[in-house]
Amino acid sequence: MSLKLAVSLVAAVVATSAIAAAPAHAIDSNIARQLNKLDPQERREQRCDIEAMSQIAKADGGFQPDKVIAYSRADIVEQGNDIRAPGAVFRSAGDWYKLKFKCRTGSEGLDIVSFDYKIGDKIPRSEWDRLYLYD
């Protein structure tokens, strides 16, 4: 299976799953199965993106994220099971917002050991093309 197809499948499963209702750090078995088809580096990144959406949805900000891009404004930094995404973004209700997060997964890249994030400002539509963002 191609990486693009696997990532699309993970995104589709996440979009149709009730991740906001799941306990913290838990993922659906269908999502885990799709993530296991990815190489370990991509698996960790996708798992951290899923965790970001879940935690943002559960927070009091009223956001309902449907997409996270960890590398939109800056490259991610990976070291072992740690991912730092200082230039991430997320989409909620058709708008994009700045995001940065630090994520540590377990050795298989599926379990979240720790996760911290900070939501930034709404990204003006005039910047979307430069950042490859979309409706």
C-alpha positions in Angstrom: 0.0 0.0 0.0 1.4 3.4 -0.9 2.1 5.9 1.9 -0.4 8.4 0.4 -3.1 5.8 0.4 -2.3 4.7 3.9 -2.4 8.3 5.2 -5.7 8.9 3.3 -7.1 5.8 5.0 -6.0 6.9 8.4 -7.5 10.4 7.8 -10.8 8.8 6.6 -11.0 6.5 9.7 -10.2 9.4 12.0 -12.8 11.6 10.3 -15.5 9.0 10.9 -14.5 8.0 14.4 -15.7 9.6 17.5 -12.3 10.5 18.8 -13.7 13.3 20.9 -15.6 10.8 22.9 -12.7 8.4 23.4 -10.7 8.3 26.6 -7.5 10.4 26.6 -4.6 8.6 24.8 -6.8 5.8 23.5 -7.3 5.0 19.8 -9.8 2.9 18.0 -8.6 -0.5 16.9 -9.4 0.4 13.2 -7.1 3.5 13.5 -4.4 1.4 15.1 -4.6 -1.1 12.3 -4.3 1.6 9.7 -1.4 3.3 11.6 0.5 0.0 11.8 0.6 -0.1 7.9 2.8 3.0 8.0 6.5 3.2 8.6 7.4 4.0 12.3 8.3 7.7 11.6 5.0 8.4 9.7 3.1 6.3 12.3 4.4 8.5 15.2 3.6 11.7 13.3 0.0 10.6 12.4 -0.6 9.3 15.9 0.5 12.7 17.4 -1.8 14.5 14.8 -4.7 12.3 16.0 -3.9 13.1 19.6 -3.8 16.8 18.8 -7.3 16.7 17.3 -8.6 14.7 20.2 -7.2 17.0 22.9 -8.2 20.2 21.1 -11.8 18.9 20.6 -12.0 18.1 24.4 -10.7 21.5 25.5 -13.0 24.4 26.3 -12.1 26.5 23.2 -15.2 25.2 21.2 -13.0 23.9 18.4 -13.9 20.8 16.4 -10.7 20.0 14.5 -10.9 17.8 11.4 -7.3 18.2 10.2 -3.9 18.7 11.7 -0.8 19.4 9.6 2.3 19.1 11.8 4.8 20.6 9.3 2.9 23.4 7.6 4.7 26.5 9.0 8.0 24.8 10.1 9.6 21.4 9.9 8.9 18.9 12.6 11.8 17.8 14.8 12.0 14.1 15.7 14.2 12.4 18.2 13.5 8.8 19.0 9.9 8.7 20.1 9.6 12.4 20.5 8.1 14.8 18.0 8.1 18.5 18.3 5.9 20.4 15.8 6.6 24.1 16.3 4.8 25.1 13.1 1.7 22.9 13.1 -1.8 24.0 12.1 -5.3 22.7 12.6 -8.6 23.3 10.8 -11.8 23.8 12.7 -15.2 24.9 11.1 -13.4 25.8 7.9 -10.8 28.0 9.5 -7.1 27.3 10.1 -5.3 28.0 13.4 -1.6 28.0 14.4 -0.6 25.2 16.7 2.5 23.9 18.3 2.9 20.6 20.1 5.3 18.2 21.8 4.4 14.6 21.6 6.1 11.4 23.0 4.8 8.1 21.8 5.6 4.6 23.1 8.1 2.5 21.3 5.6 1.2 18.7 4.4 4.7 17.9 0.8 4.0 18.9 0.6 4.9 22.6 0.8 8.5 23.7 3.2 8.9 26.7 3.0 12.7 26.9 1.4 15.5 24.9 1.5 19.2 25.3 0.1 21.8 22.9 -0.6 25.5 22.5 -3.1 27.0 20.1 -2.1 30.2 18.3 -3.9 32.7 16.2 -6.3 32.1 13.4 -4.5 32.1 10.1 -5.7 34.8 7.7 -7.0 33.4 4.4 -4.5 35.5 2.6 -1.7 33.2 4.0 -3.4 29.9 3.0 -1.8 29.5 -0.4 1.7 30.1 0.9 1.1 27.5 3.6 -0.7 25.0 1.2 -3.9 25.2 3.3 -7.3 24.5 1.8 -11.0 24.6 2.4 
